[in-house]
Amino acid sequence: MTTANPLEEGLTLTLDFDKLAKAAESPGILPCAVQNVDTGEVILVAYVNELALKTAIERRIAVFWSTSRRELWIKGDTSGETFELLEVLVNCEQNSLVYKVRPNRGGICHTKNSAGEPRNCYYRAINFETGALENLNP
């Protein structure tokens, strides 16, 4: 039996404001928002380096650079949750990207809801009155 990770499943807001400093230890990366092309929902924000972008375009699938593992992250290699890459948008300053993707099965997050289905990464919202998190996909 696995125990729920309080950071991932809890309702206490504990934002990681140091993430960009950690990501900076992986030089040559850009932030990449990932959007479901069918729903318009932002489902993930990850990082991309030149190799990840080249691989994503060549293979037409979502590929990122893992700043924690410091390796190419081909989304779905371990989970089976793959994402067809349909378009890559570049911002005005050419320092961030948007991948427009179509899920081949389910959600993109490694966390699962109570039905055991993968969620998208933005499954909690901040309650403006209490400051607590509310789970939108328990």
Stockholm file with secondary structure:
# STOCKHOLM 1.0

chainA/1-138         MTTANPLEEGLTLTLDFDKLAKAAESPGILPCAVQNVDTGEVILVAYVNELALKTAIERRIAVFWSTSRRELWIKGDTSGETFELLEVLVNCEQNSLVYKVRPNRGGICHTKNSAGEPRNCYYRAINFETGALENLNP
#=GR chainA/1-138 SS CCCCCHHHHCSSCCCCTTHHHHHTTSCSEEEEEEEETTTCCEEEEEEEEHHHHHHHHHHTBCEEEETTTTEEEETTTTTCCCEEEEEEEECTTSSCEEEEEEESSSCSSSCBCTTSCBCCSCCEEECTTTCCEEESCC
#=GC SS_cons         CCCCCHHHHCSSCCCCTTHHHHHTTSCSEEEEEEEETTTCCEEEEEEEEHHHHHHHHHHTBCEEEETTTTEEEETTTTTCCCEEEEEEEECTTSSCEEEEEEESSSCSSSCBCTTSCBCCSCCEEECTTTCCEEESCC
//
